[in-house]
Amino acid sequence: MGDVADKIAYFQAITGVEDTDLCTEILAAHGWDLELAISVFTSQNHHPATEYASEPTTSDTPPTSTNQPPAETGLVAGGSGGPPGLAWKIITLPFSIISGSLGLISGAVGLGVWAAGGVLSYSLRMIGFNLGRNSESSSPLVSVTASAAEAMSFVDSFDRDFGSIRPSFIAEGFMDALQRSRHEFKLFFVYLHSPEHPDTPVFCERTLCNEALVAFINENFVAWGGSIRASEGFKMSNSLKASRFPFCAVVMAATNQRIALLQQVEGPKSPDELLTALQRVLEESAPVLVSARLEAEERRNNIRLREEQDAAYRAALEADQARERQRQEEQERQEREAAEAERKRKEEEEARERAAREAAEREAALAKMREEKLQSLGPEPAKGPDVTQVLVRFPTGERKERRFQCSTTIQSLYDYVDSLGCLEVEKYSLVSNFPRTVYGSEKLALSLKDAGLHPQASLFVELNS
C-alpha cells in the first residue's frame, strides 16, 4: 500500500491534481504505470475540474523539511537522517539524465509535444519574428541542441511571466551548465518549475525574484532552471525525486560522471528561508570549493611549468642541434677543402711527374738526335787544301771550332751546332758578317765552297724570335 500511496503523492506533485480519488482512477486506468499516466496526462494537457491543493497531504508523502534530502536516484546521491554536510555520500551510479525505464522515455516523447510550442516560439524570435514583443530585438538563427533550446525557452518564458529580476539561469542544457559550475568552482543551483502548481507564481514573484536572493545566487552559484513540462526538466524531477513544488536543489559536480546532492528545498519558502539554506550549504562547501580551486590552480601552474620546461628543453635542444649542424657543416667544409687541396696536390704532382717525364723524353730525344748528328758528321778531317776551318760563336760568348771538307753542305754546319748541345732553343740561324749573310733554309744544300765559306769561315748563332 505504501507504494500505491507514493505513486499517488508523486502524481499529485507533478500534475497538481488535488483530488486523490481522481488520481487513483487515472493511475488505475493506466495499470499503475506512473510514467505512462504522467505522460498521457501532460500530453493531453488535462485539467481536472477540482481545485488544486497547495500541498500533497497523503500520509506517505515525503517530509517537507528544507533540510530533508531526497532518496537516492539514478543521477544523484543524498544523505539521510539530517542535512547534508561536507561528508557527501556520492552514489556511484552513471551520471545520466536519461531514465532507465522505457516507459519514462515514452513519457518524455509526450512531453516533447508540449515543449515544441515553446521551442518553436523561441526559434521564430531567433530569426526575427518577435511575436508581439516589440521590446526584443531579433537575433541571428543559430544551431542549438534540444536541451539548450528548452533552457532558452524556459528563461524566455520566465522573463515574460515574472520579469527580468531573477537568478541568471544559464541558457544551456543541464550537463553543460553543470560543467560550467565546475569550471567556475561554484555550486550548482537547480530550480524545477511546475507551471500548474498553485504555489509556483507566488514563489517565483516573492522569493525567487527577490533582489537580495537574486544577488546572492548570481554571485555564489551557477543557476539553471527547467520546467517539468519540458523533457529535461521532467527527467531531472524524476532523477532528483522531486515530490513537492516549488523545488530547488544545490548540487555539485563530482568525478567519474557523478554529482553530489548537497541540499534540496521543497515547497513554498520565503526569501529569508531559502537564503538561509543557501548560505548554510555555501559555508559548508566553501573549504571543498577552495581546495578544488587551489588544486586546479596548482594543476595549471604545473602544466604551465611543464610547458615552460618543455619550451626551454626544446630551445636548448634546438640550440644544440644548431651547434651540431654548424659543427658538422664546418667539418664537412674542412673535409671538402682538404679533399680539394689533396686533389690539387695530386694533380700538381702528376703534372710535375708528367713534365719531368716529358722533359726527360725530350732530353733523351735531343741526346739521341745530337748523337745521330754527330755520327753523321764523321771524323774531323786533317788540314789540307780541301778542308775548311769553321768558327762558330754562340750568344753566350762561347766559341766552337771544327774543320769540314769544303764539299760539306751548310746543313752539316747546323748538325754540328745541334750536336754540341749548347743551345736550349731549336730555332736559330747561322749568320756571317762583312758582308752579313744569313744561311737559312734556302741555303742548306749549298756546299761550304759554293757558299763562299772556304777556306775558312766565322759564323755566329742568331736566335730566331
Kinemage of the C-alpha trace (Angstrom):
@kinemage 1
@onewidth
@group {chain A} dominant
@subgroup {mainchain}
@vectorlist {calphas} color= white
{ca met a 1} P 0.000 0.000 0.000
{ca gly a 2} L 2.878 2.270 0.668
{ca asp a 3} L 3.974 2.050 -2.957
{ca val a 4} L 0.476 2.984 -4.160
{ca ala a 5} L 0.382 5.989 -1.818
{ca asp a 6} L 3.807 7.096 -3.053
{ca lys a 7} L 2.654 6.929 -6.668
{ca ile a 8} L -0.487 8.907 -5.863
{ca ala a 9} L 1.522 11.560 -3.990
{ca tyr a 10} L 4.092 11.819 -6.800
{ca phe a 11} L 1.351 12.073 -9.426
{ca gln a 12} L -0.275 14.854 -7.416
{ca ala a 13} L 3.054 16.711 -7.083
{ca ile a 14} L 3.773 16.546 -10.802
{ca thr a 15} L 0.289 17.256 -12.154
{ca gly a 16} L -1.093 19.483 -9.422
{ca val a 17} L -4.323 17.419 -9.188
{ca glu a 18} L -5.690 17.633 -5.653
{ca asp a 19} L -8.436 15.001 -5.865
{ca thr a 20} L -6.947 11.773 -4.549
{ca asp a 21} L -9.769 9.664 -5.953
{ca leu a 22} L -9.266 11.191 -9.411
{ca cys a 23} L -5.528 10.479 -9.244
{ca thr a 24} L -6.263 6.903 -8.157
{ca glu a 25} L -8.679 6.479 -11.048
{ca ile a 26} L -6.167 7.849 -13.592
{ca leu a 27} L -3.339 5.647 -12.314
{ca ala a 28} L -5.563 2.562 -12.218
{ca ala a 29} L -6.661 3.244 -15.807
{ca his a 30} L -3.003 3.070 -16.832
{ca gly a 31} L -2.165 -0.049 -14.876
{ca trp a 32} L -0.472 1.965 -12.115
{ca asp a 33} L 2.287 2.851 -14.567
{ca leu a 34} L 3.297 6.221 -13.088
{ca glu a 35} L 5.408 7.377 -16.041
{ca leu a 36} L 2.748 6.444 -18.594
{ca ala a 37} L -0.009 8.133 -16.604
{ca ile a 38} L 2.003 11.373 -16.260
{ca ser a 39} L 2.960 11.266 -19.938
{ca val a 40} L -0.645 10.872 -21.099
{ca phe a 41} L -1.910 13.478 -18.646
{ca thr a 42} L 0.696 16.112 -19.632
{ca ser a 43} L 0.482 15.407 -23.378
{ca gln a 44} L -3.301 15.897 -23.313
{ca asn a 45} L -2.910 18.996 -21.109
{ca his a 46} L -5.578 17.528 -18.814
{ca his a 47} L -7.003 19.880 -16.152
{ca pro a 48} L -9.422 18.398 -13.595
{ca ala a 49} L -12.402 20.387 -12.538
{ca thr a 50} L -11.440 20.326 -8.901
{ca glu a 51} L -9.226 22.989 -7.408
{ca tyr a 52} L -5.614 22.171 -6.662
{ca ala a 53} L -4.452 21.769 -3.100
{ca ser a 54} L -1.438 23.784 -2.047
{ca glu a 55} L 0.473 20.683 -0.858
{ca pro a 56} L 0.135 16.898 -1.236
{ca thr a 57} L -1.307 15.689 2.063
{ca thr a 58} L -1.122 11.925 1.893
{ca ser a 59} L 0.423 10.243 4.864
{ca asp a 60} L 3.067 8.668 2.646
{ca thr a 61} L 4.215 11.953 1.103
{ca pro a 62} L 7.934 12.575 1.727
{ca pro a 63} L 8.759 15.065 4.535
{ca thr a 64} L 8.640 18.726 3.569
{ca ser a 65} L 11.505 19.890 5.745
{ca thr a 66} L 14.048 22.062 3.999
{ca asn a 67} L 16.885 20.007 5.452
{ca gln a 68} L 15.478 16.620 4.431
{ca pro a 69} L 17.214 15.383 1.256
{ca pro a 70} L 15.518 13.146 -1.308
{ca ala a 71} L 16.107 9.449 -1.553
{ca glu a 72} L 18.757 8.021 -3.832
{ca thr a 73} L 18.121 8.326 -7.568
{ca gly a 74} L 19.811 7.185 -10.723
{ca leu a 75} L 21.535 10.573 -11.048
{ca val a 76} L 22.401 11.927 -7.617
{ca ala a 77} L 23.092 10.750 -4.106
{ca gly a 78} L 21.851 12.431 -0.975
{ca gly a 79} L 22.303 11.964 2.729
{ca ser a 80} L 19.725 10.575 5.133
{ca gly a 81} L 18.746 11.396 8.655
{ca gly a 82} L 19.850 15.026 8.580
{ca pro a 83} L 21.073 17.884 6.465
{ca pro a 84} L 23.923 17.039 4.079
{ca gly a 85} L 27.299 18.396 5.122
{ca leu a 86} L 30.835 18.084 3.779
{ca ala a 87} L 30.721 14.280 4.028
{ca trp a 88} L 28.563 13.861 0.969
{ca lys a 89} L 27.529 10.316 0.178
{ca ile a 90} L 28.075 10.101 -3.558
{ca ile a 91} L 26.314 7.090 -5.007
{ca thr a 92} L 28.391 5.596 -7.789
{ca leu a 93} L 25.661 5.478 -10.408
{ca pro a 94} L 26.055 6.637 -14.009
{ca phe a 95} L 25.752 10.380 -14.480
{ca ser a 96} L 22.877 10.170 -16.924
{ca ile a 97} L 19.750 12.204 -17.118
{ca ile a 98} L 18.043 9.526 -19.213
{ca ser a 99} L 15.874 7.256 -17.108
{ca gly a 100} L 16.377 3.556 -17.337
{ca ser a 101} L 12.681 2.991 -17.839
{ca leu a 102} L 11.308 2.639 -21.346
{ca gly a 103} L 8.012 3.977 -20.037
{ca leu a 104} L 9.705 7.191 -18.956
{ca ile a 105} L 11.238 7.552 -22.424
{ca ser a 106} L 7.798 7.252 -23.981
{ca gly a 107} L 6.512 9.799 -21.478
{ca ala a 108} L 9.297 12.184 -22.479
{ca val a 109} L 8.109 11.888 -26.069
{ca gly a 110} L 4.709 13.082 -24.908
{ca leu a 111} L 6.278 15.983 -23.071
{ca gly a 112} L 8.134 16.895 -26.250
{ca val a 113} L 4.809 17.649 -27.938
{ca trp a 114} L 4.001 20.189 -25.221
{ca ala a 115} L 7.525 21.683 -25.311
{ca ala a 116} L 7.506 22.035 -29.105
{ca gly a 117} L 5.338 25.149 -28.895
{ca gly a 118} L 7.789 26.921 -26.639
{ca val a 119} L 10.802 25.863 -28.726
{ca leu a 120} L 9.086 26.954 -31.940
{ca ser a 121} L 8.196 30.289 -30.383
{ca tyr a 122} L 11.789 30.865 -29.347
{ca ser a 123} L 13.075 29.779 -32.759
{ca leu a 124} L 10.776 32.251 -34.504
{ca arg a 125} L 12.073 35.026 -32.284
{ca met a 126} L 15.632 33.975 -33.102
{ca ile a 127} L 15.039 34.574 -36.827
{ca gly a 128} L 13.350 37.929 -36.295
{ca phe a 129} L 9.673 37.278 -35.542
{ca asn a 130} L 9.086 38.976 -32.203
{ca leu a 131} L 5.536 37.623 -31.891
{ca gly a 132} L 4.210 40.864 -30.448
{ca arg a 133} L 7.126 41.567 -28.132
{ca asn a 134} L 8.386 44.780 -29.663
{ca ser a 135} L 10.943 45.316 -26.910
{ca glu a 136} L 13.045 42.353 -28.045
{ca ser a 137} L 15.490 42.693 -30.900
{ca ser a 138} L 15.859 39.952 -33.470
{ca ser a 139} L 18.834 37.627 -33.261
{ca pro a 140} L 20.508 35.591 -35.989
{ca leu a 141} L 19.436 31.988 -36.377
{ca val a 142} L 21.913 29.688 -34.639
{ca ser a 143} L 22.106 25.935 -34.241
{ca val a 144} L 21.428 24.798 -30.668
{ca thr a 145} L 20.833 21.439 -29.042
{ca ala a 146} L 17.363 20.397 -27.905
{ca ser a 147} L 18.335 20.764 -24.226
{ca ala a 148} L 19.753 24.249 -24.849
{ca ala a 149} L 16.592 25.217 -26.738
{ca glu a 150} L 14.485 24.084 -23.774
{ca ala a 151} L 16.660 26.110 -21.391
{ca met a 152} L 16.359 29.197 -23.618
{ca ser a 153} L 12.586 28.713 -23.833
{ca phe a 154} L 12.342 28.450 -20.041
{ca val a 155} L 14.373 31.645 -19.491
{ca asp a 156} L 12.285 33.462 -22.069
{ca ser a 157} L 9.020 32.246 -20.535
{ca phe a 158} L 10.183 33.098 -17.016
{ca asp a 159} L 11.110 36.647 -18.063
{ca arg a 160} L 7.751 37.067 -19.737
{ca asp a 161} L 5.824 35.871 -16.681
{ca phe a 162} L 7.891 37.246 -13.795
{ca gly a 163} L 10.255 39.908 -15.142
{ca ser a 164} L 13.999 40.102 -15.618
{ca ile a 165} L 14.951 40.380 -11.929
{ca arg a 166} L 15.700 36.727 -11.383
{ca pro a 167} L 18.645 34.371 -10.963
{ca ser a 168} L 20.863 34.340 -14.033
{ca phe a 169} L 19.655 30.998 -15.346
{ca ile a 170} L 22.154 29.534 -17.800
{ca ala a 171} L 20.532 29.089 -21.202
{ca glu a 172} L 22.260 25.750 -21.707
{ca gly a 173} L 21.486 22.109 -21.161
{ca phe a 174} L 21.775 20.710 -17.655
{ca met a 175} L 25.055 18.916 -18.350
{ca asp a 176} L 26.674 21.958 -19.959
{ca ala a 177} L 25.552 24.225 -17.119
{ca leu a 178} L 26.855 21.705 -14.555
{ca gln a 179} L 30.251 21.653 -16.248
{ca arg a 180} L 30.254 25.449 -16.278
{ca ser a 181} L 29.782 25.455 -12.482
{ca arg a 182} L 32.631 23.003 -12.148
{ca his a 183} L 34.974 25.152 -14.234
{ca glu a 184} L 33.972 28.285 -12.281
{ca phe a 185} L 34.347 26.476 -8.912
{ca lys a 186} L 30.801 27.324 -7.875
{ca leu a 187} L 27.903 25.283 -6.564
{ca phe a 188} L 25.071 24.470 -8.969
{ca phe a 189} L 21.639 25.893 -8.103
{ca val a 190} L 18.771 23.983 -9.729
{ca tyr a 191} L 15.177 25.238 -9.901
{ca leu a 192} L 12.448 22.910 -11.241
{ca his a 193} L 9.448 24.908 -12.381
{ca ser a 194} L 5.935 23.436 -12.129
{ca pro a 195} L 3.671 25.787 -14.135
{ca glu a 196} L 0.440 24.113 -12.928
{ca his a 197} L 1.262 24.208 -9.224
{ca pro a 198} L -0.697 26.882 -7.342
{ca asp a 199} L 2.319 27.882 -5.221
{ca thr a 200} L 4.558 28.494 -8.236
{ca pro a 201} L 3.516 32.104 -9.122
{ca val a 202} L 3.836 33.396 -5.563
{ca phe a 203} L 7.152 31.617 -5.018
{ca cys a 204} L 8.617 32.997 -8.237
{ca glu a 205} L 7.385 36.558 -7.685
{ca arg a 206} L 8.143 36.937 -3.973
{ca thr a 207} L 11.044 34.538 -3.355
{ca leu a 208} L 12.911 33.601 -6.500
{ca cys a 209} L 12.776 37.164 -7.838
{ca asn a 210} L 13.729 38.767 -4.515
{ca glu a 211} L 16.586 41.187 -5.230
{ca ala a 212} L 18.724 40.150 -2.237
{ca leu a 213} L 18.291 36.461 -3.006
{ca val a 214} L 18.932 37.029 -6.707
{ca ala a 215} L 22.155 38.913 -5.967
{ca phe a 216} L 23.317 36.157 -3.604
{ca ile a 217} L 22.591 33.365 -6.098
{ca asn a 218} L 24.187 35.195 -9.024
{ca glu a 219} L 27.342 35.900 -7.035
{ca asn a 220} L 27.847 32.479 -5.495
{ca phe a 221} L 26.129 29.932 -7.743
{ca val a 222} L 25.684 28.891 -11.324
{ca ala a 223} L 21.912 28.745 -11.729
{ca trp a 224} L 19.867 26.524 -14.009
{ca gly a 225} L 16.137 26.264 -14.343
{ca gly a 226} L 13.830 23.938 -16.190
{ca ser a 227} L 10.149 23.344 -16.494
{ca ile a 228} L 8.831 19.887 -15.657
{ca arg a 229} L 6.618 20.328 -18.715
{ca ala a 230} L 9.802 20.168 -20.812
{ca ser a 231} L 11.752 16.998 -21.461
{ca glu a 232} L 14.930 17.762 -19.492
{ca gly a 233} L 13.093 19.369 -16.578
{ca phe a 234} L 10.812 16.344 -16.356
{ca lys a 235} L 13.789 13.986 -16.384
{ca met a 236} L 15.521 15.988 -13.654
{ca ser a 237} L 12.392 15.940 -11.493
{ca asn a 238} L 12.452 12.144 -11.719
{ca ser a 239} L 16.204 11.914 -11.095
{ca leu a 240} L 16.037 14.245 -8.083
{ca lys a 241} L 12.740 12.629 -6.938
{ca ala a 242} L 11.041 15.971 -6.539
{ca ser a 243} L 7.872 15.274 -4.554
{ca arg a 244} L 6.816 18.819 -3.685
{ca phe a 245} L 6.875 22.045 -5.618
{ca pro a 246} L 8.309 24.604 -5.896
{ca phe a 247} L 11.535 22.592 -5.862
{ca cys a 248} L 15.105 23.900 -5.526
{ca ala a 249} L 18.336 21.949 -5.100
{ca val a 250} L 22.049 22.577 -4.773
{ca val a 251} L 24.308 20.016 -6.418
{ca met a 252} L 27.964 19.774 -7.184
{ca ala a 253} L 29.839 18.064 -9.990
{ca ala a 254} L 31.834 15.089 -8.788
{ca thr a 255} L 34.263 12.766 -10.526
{ca asn a 256} L 33.582 9.864 -12.855
{ca gln a 257} L 30.365 11.280 -14.325
{ca arg a 258} L 28.586 11.648 -10.965
{ca ile a 259} L 27.134 14.528 -8.989
{ca ala a 260} L 26.597 15.135 -5.296
{ca leu a 261} L 23.260 16.429 -3.946
{ca leu a 262} L 24.146 18.929 -1.221
{ca gln a 263} L 20.770 20.467 -0.402
{ca gln a 264} L 17.163 20.444 -1.529
{ca val a 265} L 14.398 22.859 -0.686
{ca glu a 266} L 10.820 21.712 -1.376
{ca gly a 267} L 7.581 23.617 -1.106
{ca pro a 268} L 6.950 27.342 -0.858
{ca lys a 269} L 9.645 29.169 1.095
{ca ser a 270} L 10.184 32.779 1.976
{ca pro a 271} L 13.246 34.622 0.649
{ca asp a 272} L 14.853 34.511 4.094
{ca glu a 273} L 14.309 30.767 4.464
{ca leu a 274} L 15.766 29.985 1.061
{ca leu a 275} L 18.634 32.440 1.575
{ca thr a 276} L 19.454 30.854 4.940
{ca ala a 277} L 19.529 27.376 3.415
{ca leu a 278} L 21.776 28.522 0.574
{ca gln a 279} L 24.126 30.381 2.935
{ca arg a 280} L 24.463 27.288 5.091
{ca val a 281} L 25.317 24.942 2.225
{ca leu a 282} L 27.703 27.531 0.799
{ca glu a 283} L 29.531 27.833 4.142
{ca glu a 284} L 29.760 24.060 4.475
{ca ser a 285} L 31.020 23.657 0.937
{ca ala a 286} L 33.462 26.588 0.969
{ca pro a 287} L 36.503 24.503 2.050
{ca val a 288} L 35.856 21.998 -0.706
{ca leu a 289} L 35.470 24.744 -3.337
{ca val a 290} L 38.618 26.500 -2.141
{ca ser a 291} L 40.507 23.207 -2.171
{ca ala a 292} L 39.258 22.437 -5.689
{ca arg a 293} L 40.222 25.907 -6.884
{ca leu a 294} L 43.699 25.593 -5.354
{ca glu a 295} L 44.145 22.146 -6.865
{ca ala a 296} L 43.083 23.469 -10.266
{ca glu a 297} L 45.466 26.412 -9.945
{ca glu a 298} L 48.235 24.038 -8.925
{ca arg a 299} L 47.473 21.843 -11.923
{ca arg a 300} L 47.512 24.879 -14.199
{ca asn a 301} L 50.774 26.048 -12.647
{ca asn a 302} L 52.257 22.577 -13.052
{ca ile a 303} L 51.089 22.438 -16.643
{ca arg a 304} L 52.492 25.908 -17.300
{ca leu a 305} L 55.745 24.936 -15.589
{ca arg a 306} L 55.962 21.768 -17.669
{ca glu a 307} L 55.220 23.751 -20.806
{ca glu a 308} L 57.911 26.269 -19.891
{ca gln a 309} L 60.342 23.456 -19.113
{ca asp a 310} L 59.423 21.731 -22.360
{ca ala a 311} L 59.869 25.001 -24.231
{ca ala a 312} L 63.248 25.578 -22.571
{ca tyr a 313} L 64.247 22.000 -23.323
{ca arg a 314} L 63.153 22.358 -26.944
{ca ala a 315} L 65.043 25.657 -27.217
{ca ala a 316} L 68.167 24.070 -25.711
{ca leu a 317} L 67.747 21.042 -27.936
{ca glu a 318} L 67.339 23.242 -30.998
{ca ala a 319} L 70.413 25.246 -29.975
{ca asp a 320} L 72.397 22.018 -29.516
{ca gln a 321} L 71.145 20.744 -32.850
{ca ala a 322} L 72.057 24.057 -34.482
{ca arg a 323} L 75.555 23.884 -32.978
{ca glu a 324} L 75.875 20.265 -34.058
{ca arg a 325} L 74.750 21.168 -37.576
{ca gln a 326} L 77.226 24.046 -37.604
{ca arg a 327} L 79.985 21.739 -36.366
{ca gln a 328} L 79.114 19.144 -38.990
{ca glu a 329} L 78.971 21.792 -41.709
{ca glu a 330} L 82.357 23.141 -40.594
{ca gln a 331} L 83.769 19.632 -40.520
{ca glu a 332} L 82.326 18.896 -43.949
{ca arg a 333} L 83.745 22.192 -45.234
{ca gln a 334} L 87.179 21.353 -43.872
{ca glu a 335} L 86.950 17.869 -45.340
{ca arg a 336} L 85.970 19.332 -48.710
{ca glu a 337} L 88.831 21.820 -48.553
{ca ala a 338} L 91.247 19.069 -47.535
{ca ala a 339} L 89.972 16.838 -50.351
{ca glu a 340} L 90.265 19.722 -52.799
{ca ala a 341} L 93.799 20.516 -51.595
{ca glu a 342} L 94.742 16.846 -51.872
{ca arg a 343} L 93.261 16.687 -55.345
{ca lys a 344} L 95.227 19.768 -56.395
{ca arg a 345} L 98.393 18.393 -54.809
{ca lys a 346} L 97.992 15.140 -56.699
{ca glu a 347} L 97.269 16.979 -59.918
{ca glu a 348} L 100.335 19.188 -59.419
{ca glu a 349} L 102.443 16.173 -58.547
{ca glu a 350} L 101.164 14.315 -61.587
{ca ala a 351} L 101.807 17.412 -63.701
{ca arg a 352} L 105.363 17.660 -62.360
{ca glu a 353} L 105.938 13.983 -62.969
{ca arg a 354} L 104.462 14.288 -66.423
{ca ala a 355} L 106.597 17.406 -67.162
{ca ala a 356} L 109.710 15.674 -65.814
{ca arg a 357} L 108.923 12.610 -67.860
{ca glu a 358} L 108.308 14.706 -70.939
{ca ala a 359} L 111.492 16.721 -70.282
{ca ala a 360} L 113.423 13.512 -69.839
{ca glu a 361} L 111.940 12.169 -73.015
{ca arg a 362} L 112.841 15.377 -74.828
{ca glu a 363} L 116.315 15.343 -73.389
{ca ala a 364} L 116.725 11.745 -74.403
{ca ala a 365} L 115.412 12.578 -77.851
{ca leu a 366} L 117.806 15.534 -78.103
{ca ala a 367} L 120.694 13.489 -76.868
{ca lys a 368} L 119.863 10.814 -79.388
{ca met a 369} L 119.469 13.430 -82.082
{ca arg a 370} L 122.818 15.009 -81.171
{ca glu a 371} L 124.473 11.633 -81.185
{ca glu a 372} L 122.986 10.784 -84.537
{ca lys a 373} L 124.036 14.133 -85.991
{ca leu a 374} L 127.493 13.780 -84.519
{ca gln a 375} L 127.784 10.325 -86.108
{ca ser a 376} L 126.566 11.725 -89.410
{ca leu a 377} L 129.411 14.275 -89.443
{ca gly a 378} L 132.072 11.625 -89.396
{ca pro a 379} L 135.612 12.184 -88.122
{ca glu a 380} L 137.107 15.691 -88.271
{ca pro a 381} L 139.405 15.872 -91.342
{ca ala a 382} L 143.030 16.966 -91.138
{ca lys a 383} L 144.196 20.298 -92.509
{ca gly a 384} L 144.510 20.428 -96.220
{ca pro a 385} L 143.662 22.450 -99.306
{ca asp a 386} L 140.131 20.974 -99.488
{ca val a 387} L 139.443 21.481 -95.786
{ca thr a 388} L 137.516 24.491 -94.467
{ca gln a 389} L 138.136 25.887 -90.974
{ca val a 390} L 134.817 26.985 -89.386
{ca leu a 391} L 134.482 29.070 -86.168
{ca val a 392} L 131.039 29.263 -84.502
{ca arg a 393} L 130.255 31.820 -81.803
{ca phe a 394} L 127.234 31.349 -79.513
{ca pro a 395} L 125.086 34.078 -77.886
{ca thr a 396} L 126.700 33.239 -74.564
{ca gly a 397} L 130.125 34.159 -75.959
{ca glu a 398} L 131.198 30.560 -76.151
{ca arg a 399} L 133.142 29.563 -79.267
{ca lys a 400} L 133.412 26.246 -81.024
{ca glu a 401} L 135.738 25.456 -83.941
{ca arg a 402} L 135.945 22.489 -86.344
{ca arg a 403} L 137.280 21.520 -89.747
{ca phe a 404} L 134.998 20.364 -92.561
{ca gln a 405} L 135.532 19.205 -96.121
{ca cys a 406} L 134.825 22.105 -98.466
{ca ser a 407} L 132.246 19.952 -100.157
{ca thr a 408} L 130.288 19.661 -96.910
{ca thr a 409} L 126.849 21.338 -97.024
{ca ile a 410} L 125.556 24.131 -94.835
{ca gln a 411} L 123.204 21.523 -93.293
{ca ser a 412} L 126.263 19.840 -91.814
{ca leu a 413} L 127.127 23.091 -90.003
{ca tyr a 414} L 123.635 23.080 -88.403
{ca asp a 415} L 124.079 19.417 -87.478
{ca tyr a 416} L 127.394 20.292 -85.882
{ca val a 417} L 125.850 23.097 -83.806
{ca asp a 418} L 122.978 20.817 -82.767
{ca ser a 419} L 125.372 18.054 -81.720
{ca leu a 420} L 127.150 20.397 -79.355
{ca gly a 421} L 124.061 20.869 -77.176
{ca cys a 422} L 124.958 24.437 -76.356
{ca leu a 423} L 121.555 25.846 -77.313
{ca glu a 424} L 118.258 25.417 -75.476
{ca val a 425} L 116.246 26.545 -78.483
{ca glu a 426} L 115.511 24.769 -81.708
{ca lys a 427} L 115.048 27.760 -83.991
{ca tyr a 428} L 118.198 29.732 -84.856
{ca ser a 429} L 120.201 30.860 -87.864
{ca leu a 430} L 123.868 30.855 -88.764
{ca val a 431} L 124.956 34.330 -89.833
{ca ser a 432} L 128.229 35.762 -91.173
{ca asn a 433} L 129.371 39.397 -91.005
{ca phe a 434} L 131.134 41.545 -93.586
{ca pro a 435} L 129.042 41.150 -95.607
{ca arg a 436} L 126.145 39.986 -93.449
{ca thr a 437} L 124.804 36.770 -94.827
{ca val a 438} L 122.134 34.602 -93.277
{ca tyr a 439} L 122.424 30.964 -94.124
{ca gly a 440} L 118.826 29.986 -93.817
{ca ser a 441} L 116.766 27.064 -95.016
{ca glu a 442} L 117.106 28.064 -98.663
{ca lys a 443} L 120.929 27.612 -98.487
{ca leu a 444} L 121.116 24.374 -96.525
{ca ala a 445} L 122.032 22.350 -99.639
{ca leu a 446} L 124.973 24.627 -100.664
{ca ser a 447} L 128.480 23.398 -100.074
{ca leu a 448} L 130.811 25.446 -97.968
{ca lys a 449} L 132.846 26.253 -101.009
{ca asp a 450} L 129.855 27.317 -103.070
{ca ala a 451} L 128.558 29.401 -100.167
{ca gly a 452} L 131.843 31.332 -100.084
{ca leu a 453} L 132.942 29.931 -96.728
{ca his a 454} L 136.129 28.182 -97.954
{ca pro a 455} L 138.928 28.042 -96.846
{ca gln a 456} L 137.719 29.447 -93.524
{ca ala a 457} L 134.588 30.989 -92.092
{ca ser a 458} L 133.478 32.759 -88.954
{ca leu a 459} L 129.761 32.376 -88.121
{ca phe a 460} L 127.662 33.294 -85.114
{ca val a 461} L 124.373 31.902 -83.907
{ca glu a 462} L 121.408 34.241 -84.139
{ca leu a 463} L 118.292 33.169 -82.233
{ca asn a 464} L 115.015 33.429 -84.087
{ca ser a 465} L 112.183 35.203 -82.283
